[in-house]
Amino acid sequence: MTAEEPKQEPPILVSGERVGLGPLRRDLIPTYARWQSDLEVLRGVGLRGQVPRIETTQAWYEQATKPESTDVHFTVYDLDDLAPVGTALLVRVDQHAGTAEFGITIGERRSQGLGTEATRLVLDWAFTVMGLHNVLLVTFSWNLPAIRAYTKAGFREIGRRRGRQ
C-alpha cells in the first residue's frame, strides 16, 4: 500500500475573483502545445495552414523563460479548481518608453469571462508592478468575443489597418 502524494498547487503570483496568474511551467508544455494547435486559437492569431509541432512549443517555452528576456509570460488558472486554462503575455516591453504589447490565449473554458479577468490582471501587472504607461493590443475585427473581452478589460480602439478585416 502506498500513500498518494498530495497534488502540488501551482504557484499563483496574482489572483482575481475567478482567475490566477502564475509563471509558465515546463510540465505544461504538452498543454500549451494542445492550445497552440487548437483551430480557434490558430485562427485568432492569424496562423493559417501551419501545422504546429511540440518542438515549436518547446522552443517557445525555452525562449519565453530565458532569464534575460524582458517579455512577461503567465499561465492563466481557473481558481475554482486551479486548472490551467490559457496563457497571457506582455512582449516588446520597453521600460524606457513605458510600453508593451499584450496577448492572450484561452485554450480551455472559453466564453466564461476568464479571459476578461485575466486581461485585467495582466494590465494591472503592467501598470502597477512594471510601471508601464501604455499597452497595445492587435486583434482581428471578426473576433467579436475577444473584442468584447478586451473592451470590458479597458482597451479602447485607436485605429484600424486599411485592407484588413
C-alpha positions in Angstrom: 0.0 0.0 0.0 1.3 3.4 -0.9 0.2 6.8 0.1 -0.9 9.1 -2.7 1.3 12.1 -2.9 -0.8 15.3 -2.5 -1.2 17.3 -5.7 1.0 20.3 -5.6 -0.8 23.6 -6.1 0.5 25.8 -8.9 2.4 29.0 -7.9 -0.1 31.8 -8.2 1.5 35.3 -8.4 -1.7 37.3 -8.5 -5.3 36.4 -8.0 -8.6 37.9 -9.1 -12.0 36.6 -8.2 -12.0 33.6 -10.6 -8.6 33.7 -12.2 -5.0 33.5 -11.1 -1.8 34.2 -12.9 1.4 32.1 -12.5 4.7 31.6 -14.3 5.0 29.3 -17.3 5.7 25.7 -16.3 7.8 23.1 -18.1 5.4 20.3 -17.1 2.6 22.2 -19.0 4.4 22.2 -22.4 2.1 19.4 -23.7 -0.9 21.5 -22.6 0.5 24.7 -24.1 1.1 22.7 -27.4 -2.5 21.5 -27.4 -3.8 25.1 -27.0 -1.4 26.3 -29.7 -2.8 23.6 -32.0 -6.4 24.5 -31.4 -8.0 25.7 -34.7 -9.8 28.6 -33.0 -6.5 29.7 -31.4 -4.7 29.4 -34.7 -7.3 31.4 -36.5 -7.2 34.1 -33.8 -3.5 34.6 -34.1 -3.6 34.6 -37.9 -1.7 31.3 -38.5 -3.3 29.7 -41.5 -2.2 26.4 -42.9 0.6 25.9 -40.4 0.8 22.6 -38.6 2.0 23.2 -35.0 4.6 20.8 -33.6 5.5 20.1 -30.0 9.1 21.2 -30.8 7.8 24.6 -31.7 6.1 24.9 -28.3 9.2 23.7 -26.6 11.3 26.3 -28.4 8.7 29.0 -27.4 8.9 27.9 -23.8 12.7 28.0 -23.8 12.7 31.5 -25.3 10.0 32.8 -23.0 11.7 31.6 -19.8 15.2 32.8 -20.6 16.4 34.9 -17.6 17.5 37.8 -19.8 14.1 38.0 -21.5 12.2 41.3 -21.0 8.9 39.6 -22.1 6.5 38.6 -19.3 4.5 35.3 -19.7 1.8 33.9 -17.5 -0.1 30.7 -17.2 -3.8 31.5 -16.5 -5.6 29.4 -14.0 -9.2 28.9 -13.1 -9.2 29.4 -9.3 -12.2 27.1 -8.9 -10.0 24.0 -9.4 -6.6 25.5 -10.2 -6.8 24.1 -13.7 -4.6 25.8 -16.3 -6.9 27.4 -18.9 -4.5 29.6 -21.0 -1.6 31.9 -21.3 -1.1 35.7 -21.3 1.9 37.8 -22.1 3.4 41.2 -22.4 6.0 41.4 -25.2 8.2 44.0 -26.8 8.4 45.6 -23.3 10.2 48.9 -23.5 10.8 50.2 -20.0 12.2 53.5 -21.2 9.1 54.3 -23.3 6.8 52.6 -20.8 5.2 50.4 -23.4 4.4 46.8 -24.2 2.2 44.6 -26.4 -0.4 42.3 -24.9 -1.5 38.8 -26.0 -3.7 36.1 -24.5 -4.7 32.6 -25.4 -7.6 30.9 -23.7 -7.3 27.3 -24.5 -9.9 25.9 -22.1 -13.2 27.2 -20.8 -13.8 30.0 -23.3 -16.8 32.3 -23.0 -16.9 32.2 -19.2 -15.3 35.6 -18.5 -11.9 34.1 -17.6 -10.1 35.8 -20.4 -11.6 39.2 -19.5 -10.4 38.8 -15.9 -7.0 37.5 -16.9 -6.6 40.5 -19.2 -7.4 42.9 -16.3 -4.9 41.2 -14.1 -2.1 41.3 -16.7 -2.9 45.0 -17.3 -2.7 45.7 -13.6 0.7 43.9 -13.5 1.8 46.0 -16.5 0.8 49.3 -15.0 1.3 48.7 -11.2 4.2 46.3 -11.0 6.1 47.2 -14.1 5.2 50.9 -14.2 4.2 50.9 -17.9 2.1 53.7 -19.3 0.7 52.1 -22.5 -0.2 48.6 -23.5 -1.0 47.8 -27.2 -3.2 45.0 -28.4 -3.8 44.0 -32.0 -6.7 41.8 -32.9 -8.9 40.9 -35.9 -12.2 42.8 -36.4 -14.0 39.5 -36.9 -13.0 38.3 -33.4 -16.0 39.8 -31.7 -15.8 37.7 -28.5 -12.2 38.8 -28.0 -13.1 42.5 -28.7 -15.9 42.4 -26.2 -13.5 40.9 -23.6 -10.8 43.4 -24.3 -13.2 46.3 -24.2 -14.6 45.1 -20.8 -11.0 44.9 -19.6 -10.3 48.6 -20.5 -8.8 48.6 -24.0 -10.0 51.2 -26.5 -9.8 51.1 -30.3 -7.2 53.6 -31.6 -7.3 52.7 -35.3 -7.8 50.1 -38.0 -5.4 48.9 -40.6 -6.6 49.5 -44.1 -7.3 46.4 -46.1 -7.7 44.3 -43.0 -10.8 42.7 -41.6 
